Amino acid sequence: MPGGYRETIDQPALTSVFDLEAARRADSFDKLVRDMGTLLNVPVPPRP
């Protein structure tokens, strides 16, 4: 980002293009999702 990252301006655009299924293919992100599910005591769907 040429002007630097500004959370209140840039976050909505970044969130709208974030592909959660693609991110889950990364071992480290999948582990984060599973660990968060464990901490929050919620079921986590299987990895795509």
Beta strands, then each sheet from edge to edge (+ up, - down):
end
